[in-house]
Amino acid sequence: MSKRDELITKYAADLKEKCSVNADMDLLTKVTVGLGPSIYNADSATVSGSDEKELATVKNNFLIKKLGLKDGPELDSAIDAVVEKYGKSNRNKYRAVVYYLLVKHFKKESVY
C-alpha cells in the first residue's frame, strides 16, 4: 500500500469516527490527489480551525478558486459548520477531510 493510500484510509477512518460520515472513497481519493504533495507535509496536511488566516486560505484557494463559488457569508458559515462537525477540540483536522466535507456541503462533486 502506497503512502497516499494509507493517508486516504486514515482520512476515511477520521470521517467515520469523528464526523459520522461514510466516505465516498472515489471522491475522497480525488480530493486527496488534488491536494498534491501537501498531504505529506505535517503543517500543510492539516487545517487550524482557530487560525483566521488559515481559514481565509481555505475559503479563497479552495472554495472560491477551486470550486468556483462566489464569496459571501455562506462560505464562512460552511467552514464553521465543517470545523464544528469535525470537532473544534480535535487538533488534527486533515485538510483532505475538511475539503471533502466542503465539497459535499456545496454539492460540488462534479468539480472532481
N, C-alpha and C positions, 0 to 999 in steps of 0.2 A: 504494500500500500504506500502510495506516494505521500509526501508531507502535506500536499494540498488536500488529498483525500482524507487524511487524518484530521485536518482542520475542519473540513466540511462535516465530517462525522461529529466532531466536537461542537460545531455550531448547531447542528440538528439536535443534539442532546440538550444544549442550552435552551433552544426554542421550546423543547418539550418540558424540561424541568422548571425553567424559570418563567416561561411565558404561557405555558399550557397550549402550545401550538404544535400541531403535527406538520412538519415542514414538507413542502412540495420540493423534493430533492432536486428535481431538474432546475427549478427556479433558483433554489439556494446555490446550486453549483454555478449557474450562470452569473449570479450576483457576486459570488466569491471570485470567479475567474475575472470578472470585470474590475475587481479591486487590484488585480495585478500583484506585484511583489510587496505591496504594503501589508499584506496579511502575514508576512514573515517577520516584520519588524514589531517588536513588543509595543512601542509607542504608537505607531500608526495603525496597528491592528485593533486598537480599542478606541472607544469614544468616551470622553469625560462628560457625564451628564450635567455637571455643575459648572463647566467652563464655558462661558458665553462665547468666547472666540471659537472654540471647538464646535459648538452648536451652530454658529453662523457659517462655519465651513461646510457642515453637513447640509445646511439649507441652501447655500449658494452653489457649491460644487456638485452636490448630488441632486437635490430636489429641483433646482432651477435649471442648471446646465444639463445634467444627465436625463432627468425625467421630463424636462420641458414644462415645468409648472410655473404659473405666474406667482410672483412674490405677493404675499399677503399674510394676514394674521392666522389664516388656516394652516399655513406651513409651520409656524411656531407652535400652534396648539397640537398639530400632529406629532411633531418632535417631542413635545412634552408628554403626550399620551404614550408614545413608544417608550420613552425613558421610564415613565411611571409603570408601564406594563412589565418592562424588563426588571424593574426594581431599582429605585433610587439608591438603596444601600448596597447594591451589587457593584463592587468596584470594577470588575472586568466586564464591560459591555462591549462585546465584539462588534466591530464595525460592520461586518458582513450580516450579523443578526439584526442590527439596527436598520441597515439599508433594506434587508429582506422585509422586515415589518413595515417599513415606509412604503415599499413597492406594493405590498398587499393592501395597506391602508388606502392608498390612492388608486388602487386597481390599475397599476401601470405595468402589469406583467408583459404587455405587448412590446415594451421597450427592449426587453430581453428576448 
